[in-house]
Each structure stands twice: as structure tokens, then as C-alpha cells.
Amino acid sequence: MSTWLSEKEFRQSGAESAGVTINVAFLQEIKSDFGFRDLLNKVFRKLKTGSGDGTGHDASGGRVSPRVAAEMLEELRDGLETYFALEEFYGYFQQAAVLNPCVNQQAFRLQSEHEALFVKLNQIVEMTLQIVYHESGPETTLEQVAEELESFCIELSRHEQAEMDLMMRLCNEDFGVGD
């Protein structure tokens, strides 16, 4: 399957007007040094098991309370916002002359996924806050919040892998590796 676009496909893709590509060095550094992934794993582990120690209980011996879960998820949401802001400010950039429309189109699509991912995590935070303030029915539980977070993690992982794949593609093109 060819990855080249016809002129018509290129014009219809929005890639020409978007002019977005990625800065591999900065994006890679953000991914490895920011620590968002560690925070995500910590929050996920605590929500899934009830604590970070794998026992399913917090230090007082009980499950993680809705209030603690909401605080952790709010911290995670703030971390995601910063993570995406760094990626968009340093990792993605506008390009006046579109050199590779396929890369450009992929970079634009990946950058635009940030908003949807942030909204999804914010909805999980809101769901948890509804539990805290008794604004939800009994069907909304922390177990459901943990399932939603797991779904978010899967989507984010897919997104991150697509960014890594695009970075590898650009590295290979820059160094002339591959066919």
C-alpha cells in the first residue's frame, strides 16, 4: 500500500493549510523526562487496586476514598495538560513549506487528538467528583471510574505509540535508513 497522496488527496487532507510536523528531539525528550507516565501508572494502580502497594487498601486499611481518587485524578489531569502543552509548544511546530504531506497529515491528526484525550480524562474527573458530592446515582462507582481510566490509558497508549512511530519514521528519513 502506498503512503503517497495524490495532489487532490493532499489538498483535501488539510495538510497543506495545517503545515504541522514534529520536532523529534524535543518530543522524545518530553516523553522521556517529564514523568507524566509515572504519574499515570501510580494513579491507575491506586484506583485499580485501592492503593499503590498492591494490597487494595490505603494506609488506614480501607479502599481509596472518592475524595482521594478525585484529588489524584485532578493531579493527573493537570499533568496531562502540561504534558500536552509541552508537546504542542516544543514537539509540534508549524511549517511554512510542506515537505512531506503524509507526515504532515499524521502530525496534524496526532496533535488534534490531544484535545479529545484531555476531554476524556476531564470527564473521568467529573464522574469522580459527582461521586464525592453525591450528585450521581448508586450505579456510578469507583470501580466504574477505574474502568474508564483503563479505557483512557489504552487510548493514550495508542496515541503515544503513533507519535513514536511517526518519530521513528522521521528519524529514518533524516538518516536515510529503510526503504
N, C-alpha and C positions, 0 to 999 in steps of 0.2 A: 504494500500500500504506500503510495506516495504521500509525502508531507508537504509538497509544494502546492501553493494555491494559484489558481488562475487569476488573471487581473480582475475579473468580475468578482470572484470569491474574496479577493483581497479588499476590494472597495466595499463589499457588503459586510465584511467581518468587523469593520470598525477599527481595525488595527492601524490603518493609516492615520486616522484622526487621533487615536489614542496615543500613539508613539511611546508606548511603555516597554521598558526592558528591565533587566535586573542587573545589579552590581553584585557579582558573585562573591567577591572578597568580603564586602560588608555584610551581605545577607548571611553568609556562612559564619562570620564572627558573631553576629547577633544570635543565631541559633545555638551556637556552642557556649557563649559566655553569659547570656542574660539570665539563665536559671529558671525560666518560666516552666520548662519541662519538669524540673524537680518539684516546683510548687504544685503543678498539676497532679503529679504522681502522689504527692503527700496528701492532697485534698481528696483525691479519688480513693486512696487506700483507707483514709479515715471514714469516708462516707460509706464505702462498701463493707468495711468490717466493723465500723463503730469506733475504731481508733487506729493510730499509726503503728501499734505494736503487734497487730495481727490477732489480738485476743477478742476483738469485737467490743471492747469496753474502754471508756476513758479512765483517767487516773482515779476517779472516785468510784470506779467499779460499774458504772452504768453505761448505757449507749450514749453516743454523741447526741446532745440535745439539738432541737431545731434551731435554737438561737446560735449555738456554736457552729452548726452547719452553715447557717446563713452568713455568719461572720467569715468563715473560711471561703465560702463561695464569692462573697463580695471582694475579698482579697484576691481571689483568683481572677475575677472579672477585671479588677484594676490592673493586675499583672498582664492579662491578655491585651487590655487596651494599650498599655505601654509597649508590650512586645510588638503588636501590630503597628503602632506609631513608629517605632524604631525601624521596623521592616520597610514601611512605606516611605519614611524620610530618607533612610540610608540605603536600603536594599533594592528599592524600585526607583527608577527615575524616568523622567520624560526624555524623549529622544527626538530631536528635530527631524533628522533623516532616518527613515525606517530602513534598517539594513537587512533584517530578516523577518519578514511578515509572520512566519509561523511562530517564531519565538515571541515576537511582539504580541501576537494574539493570545498565546498561552500566558504570558506575563500579565497582560491586562485582565484575563479571566481569573487568574490566581489572586491578583491584588483585589479584585472586586469581591472575591469570596470572603475577605476579611470581615466585611460588614455583616454578612449573613451568619458567620460563626460567632461574632460578638453578640448579635441579637439573640441567637440560640442560648448562649451562656447567660445572658441577661434574663431570659425567660425562666431559666432554671433558678436563678437567684430570686426572681419574683415569686416563683412557686414555693420556694422555701420560706420566704417572708410571709406568704399567706398562711403557711402552717404556724409560724411563730405568732402571728397576730390573730389566729383563729378565724381567718377570712376564707378558709377553704373547707370543703366537706371532709368527712372521715375517709373518703376514698383517696385523698391526697396524703401520701406518707413519705417519710424519709427514704424508704426503700424505692419508691417511685422516683424520687429526686436522684437517687444513686443510679437508677436505670437510665434516666435522662442524661445524667453526666457521662455515663458509659457510652451512650449513643453520640454525645458531643465529642468525646475522646476519639471515637472511631472516625468521625468526620474530620476532626482536626488532624488526625494521623494521616488520613488520605491526602489532605491538603498539604501537609508538611512533606509527604513523600513526593507529591507532584512538584513542589518547589525544589526539592533536592534533585529530582530527575532533570528538571529544567537547568539547574545549575551545572549538573554533570554534562548535559548536552552543550551548554555554552563553553565549559572548560574544554571539552573535546574539540569543539570547533575552533577555539582560540589557539589550541596547541596542535591542531591538525591530526588528532587521534581519531580513529574509527573511519567508517565509510559514509 
